[in-house]
């Protein structure tokens, strides 16, 4: 009889775990939708994308004109590669 009780506890724990996981996914989906539809956050993300594009263009321009910057930039990228960034 103790084996049956132990099995029921395991099944109950798995069931509760799967319910919590489903609830968390649903909550994350709702939060993601709210973030995507929020006009303030949308504008901020667009601004970030513009700044990133401008920064990449500036870096590319400086790499072409400044040899020391190019060397320093490449060294920095090699070091950051180890961090998986």
N, C-alpha and C positions, 0 to 999 in steps of 0.2 A: 504494500500500500504506500510506502514512502517513495517508491520509485514513481508511482503515478502522480503524487503530489509534487515531486521535484519536476517532472515533465510539464505539468500544468503551470508551474511557476515560470519555467523557461518560455513556454508558449505565450503566457501573459506578458512577460517582459519583452519578447519579440514584437508582440502586437502593439504594445504601448510605444515601443521604439519606432515602429513603422508609422504610427499615428503622429508622433511628434515630428518625424522627418517630413511627412506630408504637409503638416501644418507650417513648418518652417519654410518649405519650398513655396507654399502658397503666399506666405507673408513676404518672402523675398521678391516674388513676382509682382505683388501689389506695390511694394516699395519701389522697385525698378520702374514700373509704369508711372508712378507718381513723379519720380525724378525726371523721367523722360518728358513728361507733360508739363513740368513746372517751367514757366517762362523765364524766371530769373536764372535758374540753373542752366537752361538751354542757352541763354545769352552768354553766360559764363563759359560754357563749354565751347561755344563758337569763338569767343575771344581768346581762349586758351589755344585753340587750333590755329587761329591767325598768328598769335605770338610765336607759336612753335614753328610755323612756316617761315615767318620773318627771321627768326633766330637761325634756322637751318640755312636760309639764303645768305645771311650775314657771315656765317661760319664758312660756307663754300667760297664766298668772295674773299675773305681774309686768308683762306688756305691758298688761293691762287696768287695773292700778292705778298704775303708775309711768310718767308721760309721758316723763321723761328716759331711762329704760331703754328704752322703746319706740323713741325716736329713735336712741339709740346702737345698739340691736339692728338696726334697719333699715339704718343706715349700714354696720354690719359686714357684713350680708348682701349689700349692694350691692358692697362691696369683694371679698367672697369669690366672688361670681358670676363675676368675671373669672378666677378660678383654676379654674373648672369643678368646684367641690366640691359 
